Amino acid sequence: MNVHSRFLHTISPIFKREFSAYFATPLAYVFIVIFLFTMGAFTFYVGHFYENGIADLSVFFAYHPWLYLFLVPAIAMRLWADERRTGTMELLLTLPVPLWATVVGKYLAAWAFTGIALFLTFPIWLTVNFLGQPDNGVILASYIGSFLVAGGYLAIGACMSATTNNQVIAFVVSVVVCFLFTVSGSPLVLDVFRAWAPDALVEAVASFSFVTHFTSITQGVLDLRDLVFFFSLIALFLAANVVVVDLKKGG
């Protein structure tokens, strides 16, 4: 059995358990309906999609980081906090699966669920193709970028969820941390640093902005630097998640 097969075999029990749990209650369907309704409302009404008269989805994707800022932590808040609240954490950690596989399996299940919700926005893609001739390569890259942004927020939210047994606290802390990553590249933040910090530090702060990297991808270019940023951030917070769960277990 090669490394890839062993990895899938190790995380698959946790992934299947978590993914099926989303659809065991009406909560998943409610979330998807809210997600699709919100995306549609911001695109067609707030973003004035039809009035713009341009056959592209730039206005659709422009709202994604800001909508994810609240919707994704709502998914992530239950990942570990709910396990602690219901007392199933001990049972979960006694399964014959390494701790890292439990963390990754739960995370990938949540990311897959988020991906399904994002995929269900495809009628908007069909609509813009019906109305004009958009650059579908740019739209595809934007979807990939959107999925990566959701993955980044989710990794942060999962880590925050592991620190508490209160879902509300997990949600609020996740929103705050994700917000800091989102606005770090905005002029409001950078102007504060420019007043006293060297350019190298200002650029470093700007490089942590989700919006900056996402905007780059929505131009139709999957730059390696943007991909490395998202996957590195996801890996960092998943590693922190493992550490937090291990410490809580030991405590």
C-alpha positions in Angstrom: 0.0 0.0 0.0 1.5 3.3 -1.1 1.6 6.5 1.0 -1.4 8.0 -0.8 -3.5 4.9 -0.2 -2.5 4.7 3.5 -3.4 8.3 4.0 -6.9 7.9 2.5 -7.4 4.6 4.4 -6.4 6.3 7.7 -8.7 9.4 7.4 -11.6 7.8 5.6 -13.5 6.5 8.7 -13.4 10.0 10.3 -14.3 11.7 7.0 -17.3 9.4 6.4 -18.5 9.8 10.0 -18.3 13.6 9.9 -19.6 14.1 6.3 -22.7 11.9 6.9 -23.4 13.7 10.2 -23.9 17.0 8.3 -26.9 15.5 6.4 -28.3 13.5 9.4 -30.1 16.7 10.5 -31.9 19.5 8.7 -29.1 21.9 9.7 -27.1 21.1 6.6 -30.0 21.8 4.3 -30.8 25.0 6.1 -27.3 26.2 5.8 -27.1 25.4 2.1 -30.4 27.3 1.5 -29.2 30.3 3.5 -25.8 30.2 1.7 -27.4 30.1 -1.8 -30.0 32.7 -1.0 -27.3 35.1 0.5 -25.0 34.6 -2.5 -27.9 35.2 -4.9 -29.1 38.3 -3.0 -25.7 39.9 -2.9 -25.0 39.2 -6.6 -28.3 40.2 -8.2 -29.6 42.8 -5.8 -26.8 44.3 -3.7 -24.3 43.9 -6.6 -26.7 45.0 -9.3 -25.7 42.2 -11.6 -28.2 42.9 -14.4 -27.7 46.7 -14.2 -24.0 46.4 -14.7 -24.5 45.0 -18.2 -21.2 43.0 -18.1 -21.2 39.2 -18.7 -18.8 38.2 -15.9 -19.0 37.1 -12.3 -16.6 39.6 -10.8 -19.4 41.1 -8.6 -20.4 37.6 -7.5 -17.0 36.6 -6.3 -16.2 40.0 -4.8 -18.6 39.2 -1.9 -17.3 35.7 -1.2 -14.6 36.5 1.4 -17.0 38.7 3.3 -19.9 36.2 3.3 -17.5 33.4 4.2 -16.4 35.5 7.2 -19.7 34.6 8.9 -20.9 31.5 7.1 -17.8 29.4 7.4 -17.2 29.9 11.1 -20.8 28.8 11.6 -19.8 25.5 10.1 -16.5 25.3 11.9 -17.8 26.2 15.4 -19.3 22.8 16.0 -16.3 20.7 14.8 -14.7 20.3 18.2 -16.8 22.5 20.6 -19.8 20.2 20.0 -17.8 17.1 20.7 -16.7 18.6 24.1 -20.2 19.8 24.9 -21.9 16.4 24.2 -19.1 14.4 25.8 -18.2 12.4 22.7 -14.7 13.8 22.5 -13.3 10.9 24.6 -15.1 8.3 22.5 -13.8 10.0 19.3 -10.2 10.0 20.5 -10.3 6.3 21.5 -10.9 5.3 18.0 -8.0 3.4 16.4 -7.0 6.4 14.4 -4.1 8.8 14.9 -5.0 12.2 16.3 -3.7 14.0 13.1 -6.0 11.8 11.0 -9.0 12.8 13.2 -8.2 16.5 12.8 -7.7 16.2 9.0 -10.7 13.9 8.5 -13.1 16.3 10.4 -11.6 19.3 8.5 -11.9 17.7 5.0 -15.5 16.6 5.7 -16.4 20.2 6.6 -14.4 21.5 3.6 -16.2 19.0 1.3 -19.6 20.1 2.7 -18.6 23.8 2.0 -17.5 22.8 -1.5 -21.0 21.3 -2.2 -22.6 24.5 -1.1 -20.3 26.5 -3.4 -20.9 24.0 -6.3 -24.6 24.5 -6.0 -24.1 28.2 -7.1 -23.4 26.8 -10.7 -26.8 28.2 -12.0 -25.3 31.7 -11.7 -22.4 30.5 -13.9 -25.0 29.2 -16.4 -26.9 32.4 -16.2 -23.9 34.6 -17.2 -23.1 32.2 -20.1 -26.7 32.5 -21.3 -26.5 36.3 -21.1 -23.1 36.7 -22.8 -19.7 35.3 -23.5 -17.7 35.4 -20.2 -14.2 34.2 -19.8 -14.9 30.8 -18.3 -11.2 30.2 -17.5 -11.3 33.3 -15.2 -14.6 32.0 -13.6 -13.1 28.6 -13.0 -10.0 30.1 -11.4 -12.3 32.3 -9.2 -14.2 29.2 -8.0 -10.9 27.6 -7.1 -9.8 30.7 -5.3 -13.2 30.9 -3.5 -12.8 27.3 -2.4 -9.3 28.0 -1.0 -10.6 31.0 0.9 -13.3 28.9 2.5 -10.7 26.3 3.3 -8.5 28.9 5.0 -11.3 30.3 7.1 -12.4 26.7 8.0 -8.9 25.8 9.2 -8.9 28.8 11.4 -12.4 28.1 12.7 -11.6 24.4 13.4 -8.6 25.4 15.5 -10.6 28.0 17.4 -13.4 25.4 18.0 -10.9 23.1 19.6 -10.1 25.6 22.3 -13.6 25.7 23.8 -16.7 23.7 24.4 -18.9 26.8 23.7 -20.0 27.1 20.1 -20.8 30.8 20.4 -17.4 31.6 21.7 -15.8 29.5 19.0 -17.9 31.3 16.4 -17.0 34.8 17.6 -13.3 34.1 18.0 -13.2 32.6 14.6 -14.9 35.6 13.0 -12.5 38.0 14.7 -9.4 36.0 13.6 -10.7 35.5 10.1 -11.5 39.2 9.9 -8.0 40.2 10.8 -6.6 38.0 8.0 -9.2 39.5 5.6 -8.5 43.2 6.3 -4.7 42.9 6.8 -4.1 44.1 3.2 -6.6 47.0 3.3 -5.4 50.7 3.2 -6.9 51.2 6.6 -4.6 48.7 8.2 -1.5 49.3 6.1 -1.6 53.1 6.7 -1.3 52.5 10.4 1.8 50.4 9.8 3.3 52.8 7.2 3.3 55.5 9.9 6.0 53.8 11.8 7.0 50.4 10.3 9.6 49.7 7.6 8.3 48.8 4.1 9.3 45.2 4.6 7.0 44.8 7.6 4.1 46.6 5.7 4.5 44.2 2.8 4.6 41.2 5.2 1.3 42.3 6.8 -0.3 42.9 3.4 0.8 39.4 2.3 -1.4 37.8 5.0 -4.6 39.3 3.4 -7.1 36.7 2.1 -8.6 39.3 -0.1 -5.2 40.2 -1.7 -4.5 36.6 -2.7 -8.1 35.9 -3.7 -8.3 39.0 -5.9 -5.1 37.9 -7.6 -6.7 34.5 -8.4 -9.9 36.1 -9.6 -7.8 37.7 -12.4 -7.6 34.3 -13.9 -4.0 33.5 -12.8 -3.3 30.7 -10.4 0.0 32.1 -9.1 2.1 29.6 -7.1 2.6 32.2 -4.3 -1.2 32.4 -3.8 -1.6 28.6 -3.7 1.4 28.3 -1.3 -0.2 30.9 1.0 -3.5 29.2 1.3 -2.1 25.6 1.7 0.5 26.8 4.2 -2.0 28.6 6.3 -4.3 25.6 6.2 -1.5 23.3 7.2 -0.4 25.7 10.0 -3.8 25.9 11.6 -4.4 22.2 11.3 -1.1 21.6 13.0 -2.2 24.0 15.8 -5.5 22.2 15.9 -3.7 18.9 16.6 -1.6 20.5 19.3 -4.7 22.1 21.0 -6.7 18.9 21.0 -3.7 16.9 22.3 -3.2 19.4 25.2 -6.9 19.4 26.0 -6.8 15.6 26.0 -3.8 15.6 28.3 -5.5 18.1 30.6 
